Amino acid sequence: MATITAADVNKLRTITGAGMMDCKKALVESDGDFDLAIENLRKKGQKVASNRADRESTEGAVIAVVNADKTAGVIVSLNCETDFVGKNESFVKLAQDLADLALNFETKEAFLATDFGGITVAEKLIEQTGVIGEKIEIRSFEKLEGAFVGSYIHAGNKIATLVALSANIAGADEVSRNVAMQAAAMSPIALNEAGVDADTIAKEIEIAKDVLRQEGKPEAMLDNIAKGKLARFFKDNTLVNQDYIKDNKMSVATYVKSLDKDLIVTGFKRAALG
């Protein structure tokens, strides 16, 4: 029987993030074989993951990261079951490390399949499920590119947003952050009218007409009045048309043009826990 030292336990804990007692037990069971101990811990993770597959993972940490030249950003939501785990320092660090890595990939599938400390990201999530004892998963993966990309993370890592501008000019960092904050607070469904799908538009028109009928408006007037209500819907629910939260006398589009008359928002991404 191999002698298991405190240094051995600490080494395995550093590699896997598992608890002291779990690491000691794994080393004892593997007779000091580190590779076998790591494999056993991962098998434990797979068992826990299987047992908790139907659990709700609505807590966690949502992280937005932008590359060095501000031309691309990514949002990664690392979800767990409880707020206690989601606020844990090592859990948030794992979310940050995963988001940093995710910048290099265009799809969630490619990201999950890439190497993360000798195992794939997907395998790391299973490993951490065993370590933490809760369902752990990547819920959101959102990539955005543009001439200038800014980000915002709401306090507590509950919501994260990315905003792309049409040009990298002086002041773009502040403007993109403010617009990203707007997107976090107001949860727009699209960038502008063109981004709203036809089904949503048809549904809003029908709802407006039903309300108007209940109010006793003549059928011949419904189309024109409904169009006005649809315009209001676009104003309230599309990012560039919303009233700017820091000055509701102007729209977001007008605010952006206050920095430069040719500057526009070209895209945004938003992810939230829940």
KOLDOMAR-274316 format. One record per residue (C-alpha): residue number from 0; x negated, y negated, z negated. Coordinates in nm, 3 decimals, decimal comma. Example, Ala and Ser with C-alpha at 12.3 -4.5 7.8 and 13.67 -1.06 7.14 Angstrom:
KOLDOMAR-274316
{seq->0	px->-1,230	py->0,450	pz->-0,780} $
{seq->1	px->-1,367	py->0,106	pz->-0,714} $
end
This chain:
KOLDOMAR-274316
{seq->0	px->0,000	py->0,000	pz->0,000} $
{seq->1	px->-0,144	py->-0,336	pz->0,106} $
{seq->2	px->-0,192	py->-0,608	pz->-0,152} $
{seq->3	px->0,037	py->-0,903	pz->-0,074} $
{seq->4	px->-0,112	py->-1,231	pz->-0,190} $
{seq->5	px->0,052	py->-1,570	pz->-0,239} $
{seq->6	px->-0,155	py->-1,696	pz->0,055} $
{seq->7	px->-0,006	py->-1,423	pz->0,275} $
{seq->8	px->0,345	py->-1,521	pz->0,172} $
{seq->9	px->0,275	py->-1,889	pz->0,236} $
{seq->10	px->0,129	py->-1,808	pz->0,578} $
{seq->11	px->0,440	py->-1,613	pz->0,681} $
{seq->12	px->0,662	py->-1,887	pz->0,543} $
{seq->13	px->0,477	py->-2,146	pz->0,753} $
{seq->14	px->0,519	py->-1,935	pz->1,065} $
{seq->15	px->0,888	py->-1,852	pz->1,020} $
{seq->16	px->1,035	py->-2,111	pz->0,783} $
{seq->17	px->1,189	py->-1,827	pz->0,578} $
{seq->18	px->1,216	py->-1,843	pz->0,197} $
{seq->19	px->0,938	py->-1,724	pz->-0,031} $
{seq->20	px->1,123	py->-1,415	pz->-0,151} $
{seq->21	px->1,230	py->-1,318	pz->0,203} $
{seq->22	px->0,870	py->-1,351	pz->0,323} $
{seq->23	px->0,733	py->-1,146	pz->0,035} $
{seq->24	px->0,994	py->-0,874	pz->0,091} $
{seq->25	px->0,919	py->-0,865	pz->0,466} $
{seq->26	px->0,545	py->-0,830	pz->0,402} $
{seq->27	px->0,599	py->-0,555	pz->0,145} $
{seq->28	px->0,826	py->-0,365	pz->0,382} $
{seq->29	px->0,573	py->-0,400	pz->0,666} $
{seq->30	px->0,279	py->-0,307	pz->0,439} $
{seq->31	px->0,112	py->-0,640	pz->0,509} $
{seq->32	px->0,155	py->-0,628	pz->0,889} $
{seq->33	px->0,237	py->-0,989	pz->0,986} $
{seq->34	px->0,371	py->-0,908	pz->1,332} $
{seq->35	px->0,603	py->-0,642	pz->1,191} $
{seq->36	px->0,710	py->-0,874	pz->0,909} $
{seq->37	px->0,800	py->-1,147	pz->1,161} $
{seq->38	px->0,991	py->-0,893	pz->1,370} $
{seq->39	px->1,183	py->-0,776	pz->1,062} $
{seq->40	px->1,277	py->-1,132	pz->0,973} $
{seq->41	px->1,404	py->-1,188	pz->1,327} $
{seq->42	px->1,608	py->-0,870	pz->1,310} $
{seq->43	px->1,762	py->-1,005	pz->0,990} $
{seq->44	px->1,844	py->-1,324	pz->1,182} $
{seq->45	px->2,013	py->-1,122	pz->1,458} $
{seq->46	px->2,223	py->-0,938	pz->1,199} $
{seq->47	px->2,330	py->-1,260	pz->1,027} $
{seq->48	px->2,400	py->-1,423	pz->1,366} $
{seq->49	px->2,620	py->-1,129	pz->1,465} $
{seq->50	px->2,811	py->-1,142	pz->1,135} $
{seq->51	px->2,868	py->-1,518	pz->1,160} $
{seq->52	px->2,939	py->-1,544	pz->1,534} $
{seq->53	px->3,301	py->-1,646	pz->1,474} $
{seq->54	px->3,215	py->-1,919	pz->1,222} $
{seq->55	px->3,268	py->-2,289	pz->1,299} $
{seq->56	px->2,943	py->-2,484	pz->1,335} $
{seq->57	px->3,069	py->-2,842	pz->1,316} $
{seq->58	px->2,790	py->-2,992	pz->1,105} $
{seq->59	px->2,424	py->-3,049	pz->1,188} $
{seq->60	px->2,207	py->-3,316	pz->1,348} $
{seq->61	px->2,244	py->-3,493	pz->1,682} $
{seq->62	px->1,916	py->-3,635	pz->1,814} $
{seq->63	px->1,853	py->-3,862	pz->2,114} $
{seq->64	px->1,501	py->-3,886	pz->2,257} $
{seq->65	px->1,367	py->-4,103	pz->2,540} $
{seq->66	px->1,039	py->-4,043	pz->2,728} $
{seq->67	px->0,742	py->-4,280	pz->2,709} $
{seq->68	px->0,820	py->-4,477	pz->3,025} $
{seq->69	px->1,191	py->-4,506	pz->2,938} $
{seq->70	px->1,312	py->-4,340	pz->3,258} $
{seq->71	px->1,476	py->-4,032	pz->3,105} $
{seq->72	px->1,640	py->-3,927	pz->2,783} $
{seq->73	px->1,807	py->-3,626	pz->2,629} $
{seq->74	px->2,055	py->-3,562	pz->2,350} $
{seq->75	px->2,039	py->-3,235	pz->2,159} $
{seq->76	px->2,294	py->-3,138	pz->1,896} $
{seq->77	px->2,165	py->-2,870	pz->1,658} $
{seq->78	px->2,475	py->-2,743	pz->1,481} $
{seq->79	px->2,521	py->-2,551	pz->1,158} $
{seq->80	px->2,812	py->-2,471	pz->0,927} $
{seq->81	px->2,768	py->-2,708	pz->0,632} $
{seq->82	px->2,681	py->-3,071	pz->0,576} $
{seq->83	px->2,432	py->-2,962	pz->0,308} $
{seq->84	px->2,221	py->-2,778	pz->0,565} $
{seq->85	px->2,272	py->-3,047	pz->0,830} $
{seq->86	px->2,114	py->-3,309	pz->0,601} $
{seq->87	px->1,821	py->-3,088	pz->0,501} $
{seq->88	px->1,487	py->-3,247	pz->0,594} $
{seq->89	px->1,343	py->-2,933	pz->0,756} $
{seq->90	px->1,665	py->-2,879	pz->0,956} $
{seq->91	px->1,657	py->-3,237	pz->1,089} $
{seq->92	px->1,288	py->-3,194	pz->1,174} $
{seq->93	px->1,370	py->-2,878	pz->1,369} $
{seq->94	px->1,640	py->-3,072	pz->1,558} $
{seq->95	px->1,387	py->-3,347	pz->1,635} $
{seq->96	px->1,125	py->-3,097	pz->1,753} $
{seq->97	px->1,379	py->-2,927	pz->1,978} $
{seq->98	px->1,492	py->-3,259	pz->2,124} $
{seq->99	px->1,131	py->-3,357	pz->2,198} $
{seq->100	px->1,087	py->-3,029	pz->2,383} $
{seq->101	px->1,420	py->-3,063	pz->2,564} $
{seq->102	px->1,299	py->-3,376	pz->2,743} $
{seq->103	px->1,108	py->-3,146	pz->2,978} $
{seq->104	px->1,417	py->-2,961	pz->3,104} $
{seq->105	px->1,717	py->-3,038	pz->3,321} $
{seq->106	px->1,957	py->-2,773	pz->3,190} $
{seq->107	px->2,049	py->-2,620	pz->2,856} $
{seq->108	px->1,987	py->-2,272	pz->2,996} $
{seq->109	px->1,628	py->-2,350	pz->3,098} $
{seq->110	px->1,567	py->-2,517	pz->2,762} $
{seq->111	px->1,694	py->-2,217	pz->2,562} $
{seq->112	px->1,469	py->-1,984	pz->2,762} $
{seq->113	px->1,147	py->-2,182	pz->2,710} $
{seq->114	px->0,870	py->-2,106	pz->2,461} $
{seq->115	px->0,892	py->-2,250	pz->2,110} $
{seq->116	px->0,605	py->-2,138	pz->1,890} $
{seq->117	px->0,564	py->-1,800	pz->2,055} $
{seq->118	px->0,935	py->-1,718	pz->2,092} $
{seq->119	px->1,210	py->-1,869	pz->2,303} $
{seq->120	px->1,427	py->-2,150	pz->2,174} $
{seq->121	px->1,723	py->-1,909	pz->2,174} $
{seq->122	px->1,525	py->-1,663	pz->1,960} $
{seq->123	px->1,423	py->-1,946	pz->1,726} $
{seq->124	px->1,789	py->-2,026	pz->1,666} $
{seq->125	px->1,857	py->-1,662	pz->1,576} $
{seq->126	px->1,552	py->-1,660	pz->1,349} $
{seq->127	px->1,673	py->-1,973	pz->1,170} $
{seq->128	px->2,020	py->-1,825	pz->1,133} $
{seq->129	px->1,857	py->-1,550	pz->0,927} $
{seq->130	px->1,645	py->-1,799	pz->0,733} $
{seq->131	px->1,928	py->-2,039	pz->0,652} $
{seq->132	px->2,216	py->-1,792	pz->0,638} $
{seq->133	px->2,444	py->-2,003	pz->0,858} $
{seq->134	px->2,539	py->-1,999	pz->1,223} $
{seq->135	px->2,285	py->-2,217	pz->1,408} $
{seq->136	px->2,334	py->-2,319	pz->1,771} $
{seq->137	px->2,263	py->-2,587	pz->2,029} $
{seq->138	px->2,610	py->-2,732	pz->2,087} $
{seq->139	px->2,523	py->-3,030	pz->2,309} $
{seq->140	px->2,250	py->-3,080	pz->2,569} $
{seq->141	px->2,287	py->-3,405	pz->2,765} $
{seq->142	px->2,023	py->-3,539	pz->3,006} $
{seq->143	px->2,020	py->-3,891	pz->3,154} $
{seq->144	px->1,780	py->-4,060	pz->3,396} $
{seq->145	px->1,759	py->-4,418	pz->3,520} $
{seq->146	px->1,542	py->-4,720	pz->3,587} $
{seq->147	px->1,556	py->-4,785	pz->3,212} $
{seq->148	px->1,704	py->-4,555	pz->2,949} $
{seq->149	px->1,774	py->-4,659	pz->2,590} $
{seq->150	px->1,913	py->-4,465	pz->2,296} $
{seq->151	px->2,098	py->-4,494	pz->1,968} $
{seq->152	px->2,146	py->-4,247	pz->1,680} $
{seq->153	px->2,421	py->-4,325	pz->1,432} $
{seq->154	px->2,332	py->-4,309	pz->1,062} $
{seq->155	px->2,325	py->-3,953	pz->0,936} $
{seq->156	px->2,258	py->-3,807	pz->1,282} $
{seq->157	px->2,631	py->-3,759	pz->1,344} $
{seq->158	px->2,649	py->-3,931	pz->1,686} $
{seq->159	px->2,383	py->-4,003	pz->1,949} $
{seq->160	px->2,406	py->-4,190	pz->2,278} $
{seq->161	px->2,195	py->-4,270	pz->2,583} $
{seq->162	px->2,247	py->-4,562	pz->2,822} $
{seq->163	px->2,081	py->-4,618	pz->3,161} $
{seq->164	px->2,032	py->-4,964	pz->3,310} $
{seq->165	px->1,963	py->-5,053	pz->3,672} $
{seq->166	px->1,626	py->-5,220	pz->3,603} $
{seq->167	px->1,338	py->-5,218	pz->3,355} $
{seq->168	px->1,315	py->-5,586	pz->3,265} $
{seq->169	px->1,228	py->-5,787	pz->2,957} $
{seq->170	px->1,505	py->-5,743	pz->2,702} $
{seq->171	px->1,628	py->-5,413	pz->2,847} $
{seq->172	px->1,541	py->-5,228	pz->2,527} $
{seq->173	px->1,769	py->-5,442	pz->2,310} $
{seq->174	px->2,052	py->-5,450	pz->2,564} $
{seq->175	px->2,046	py->-5,074	pz->2,623} $
{seq->176	px->2,046	py->-5,009	pz->2,248} $
{seq->177	px->2,341	py->-5,243	pz->2,195} $
{seq->178	px->2,538	py->-5,078	pz->2,475} $
{seq->179	px->2,444	py->-4,734	pz->2,340} $
{seq->180	px->2,576	py->-4,848	pz->2,001} $
{seq->181	px->2,898	py->-4,955	pz->2,175} $
{seq->182	px->2,932	py->-4,609	pz->2,332} $
{seq->183	px->2,878	py->-4,446	pz->1,992} $
{seq->184	px->3,140	py->-4,662	pz->1,822} $
{seq->185	px->3,407	py->-4,679	pz->2,094} $
{seq->186	px->3,377	py->-4,333	pz->2,253} $
{seq->187	px->3,454	py->-4,430	pz->2,616} $
{seq->188	px->3,574	py->-4,150	pz->2,844} $
{seq->189	px->3,385	py->-4,278	pz->3,149} $
{seq->190	px->3,142	py->-4,545	pz->3,267} $
{seq->191	px->3,403	py->-4,726	pz->3,481} $
{seq->192	px->3,732	py->-4,670	pz->3,665} $
{seq->193	px->3,562	py->-4,453	pz->3,929} $
{seq->194	px->3,450	py->-4,212	pz->3,660} $
{seq->195	px->3,801	py->-4,134	pz->3,536} $
{seq->196	px->3,930	py->-3,812	pz->3,692} $
{seq->197	px->4,250	py->-3,809	pz->3,897} $
{seq->198	px->4,438	py->-3,585	pz->3,651} $
{seq->199	px->4,379	py->-3,829	pz->3,365} $
{seq->200	px->4,496	py->-4,122	pz->3,578} $
{seq->201	px->4,809	py->-3,936	pz->3,687} $
{seq->202	px->4,885	py->-3,842	pz->3,327} $
{seq->203	px->4,845	py->-4,202	pz->3,205} $
{seq->204	px->5,073	py->-4,334	pz->3,480} $
{seq->205	px->5,339	py->-4,075	pz->3,394} $
{seq->206	px->5,316	py->-4,157	pz->3,022} $
{seq->207	px->5,351	py->-4,528	pz->3,100} $
{seq->208	px->5,655	py->-4,466	pz->3,318} $
{seq->209	px->5,821	py->-4,250	pz->3,052} $
{seq->210	px->5,774	py->-4,526	pz->2,793} $
{seq->211	px->5,912	py->-4,786	pz->3,034} $
{seq->212	px->6,217	py->-4,573	pz->3,109} $
{seq->213	px->6,284	py->-4,539	pz->2,736} $
{seq->214	px->6,264	py->-4,917	pz->2,715} $
{seq->215	px->6,530	py->-4,942	pz->2,982} $
{seq->216	px->6,315	py->-5,086	pz->3,260} $
{seq->217	px->6,458	py->-5,048	pz->3,616} $
{seq->218	px->6,313	py->-4,757	pz->3,814} $
{seq->219	px->6,210	py->-4,991	pz->4,097} $
{seq->220	px->5,981	py->-5,182	pz->3,860} $
{seq->221	px->5,808	py->-4,882	pz->3,707} $
{seq->222	px->5,520	py->-4,846	pz->3,956} $
{seq->223	px->5,402	py->-5,206	pz->3,926} $
{seq->224	px->5,432	py->-5,219	pz->3,546} $
{seq->225	px->5,261	py->-4,879	pz->3,514} $
{seq->226	px->4,967	py->-5,009	pz->3,721} $
{seq->227	px->4,926	py->-5,291	pz->3,472} $
{seq->228	px->4,925	py->-5,045	pz->3,184} $
{seq->229	px->4,670	py->-4,833	pz->3,370} $
{seq->230	px->4,445	py->-5,139	pz->3,402} $
{seq->231	px->4,470	py->-5,178	pz->3,025} $
{seq->232	px->4,383	py->-4,810	pz->2,983} $
{seq->233	px->4,067	py->-4,862	pz->3,192} $
{seq->234	px->3,972	py->-5,167	pz->2,986} $
{seq->235	px->4,006	py->-4,979	pz->2,658} $
{seq->236	px->3,848	py->-4,652	pz->2,766} $
{seq->237	px->3,570	py->-4,719	pz->3,019} $
{seq->238	px->3,237	py->-4,840	pz->2,886} $
{seq->239	px->3,162	py->-5,139	pz->3,110} $
{seq->240	px->3,519	py->-5,272	pz->3,085} $
{seq->241	px->3,552	py->-5,248	pz->2,708} $
{seq->242	px->3,536	py->-5,562	pz->2,494} $
{seq->243	px->3,180	py->-5,590	pz->2,367} $
{seq->244	px->3,188	py->-5,502	pz->1,995} $
{seq->245	px->2,948	py->-5,781	pz->1,896} $
{seq->246	px->3,143	py->-6,046	pz->2,090} $
{seq->247	px->3,494	py->-5,949	pz->2,197} $
{seq->248	px->3,524	py->-6,258	pz->2,417} $
{seq->249	px->3,322	py->-6,073	pz->2,683} $
{seq->250	px->3,318	py->-5,726	pz->2,834} $
{seq->251	px->3,020	py->-5,492	pz->2,811} $
{seq->252	px->2,947	py->-5,557	pz->3,180} $
{seq->253	px->2,944	py->-5,933	pz->3,116} $
{seq->254	px->2,716	py->-5,888	pz->2,817} $
{seq->255	px->2,468	py->-5,687	pz->3,025} $
{seq->256	px->2,470	py->-5,953	pz->3,300} $
{seq->257	px->2,391	py->-6,218	pz->3,037} $
{seq->258	px->2,037	py->-6,078	pz->3,041} $
{seq->259	px->2,018	py->-6,076	pz->3,421} $
{seq->260	px->2,295	py->-6,139	pz->3,674} $
{seq->261	px->2,199	py->-5,830	pz->3,875} $
{seq->262	px->2,170	py->-5,593	pz->3,579} $
{seq->263	px->2,432	py->-5,318	pz->3,543} $
{seq->264	px->2,487	py->-5,004	pz->3,339} $
{seq->265	px->2,436	py->-4,702	pz->3,565} $
{seq->266	px->2,521	py->-4,422	pz->3,324} $
{seq->267	px->2,565	py->-4,305	pz->2,967} $
{seq->268	px->2,581	py->-3,988	pz->2,761} $
{seq->269	px->2,739	py->-3,937	pz->2,420} $
{seq->270	px->2,741	py->-3,641	pz->2,181} $
{seq->271	px->2,894	py->-3,612	pz->1,835} $
{seq->272	px->2,933	py->-3,347	pz->1,569} $
{seq->273	px->3,269	py->-3,181	pz->1,531} $
end
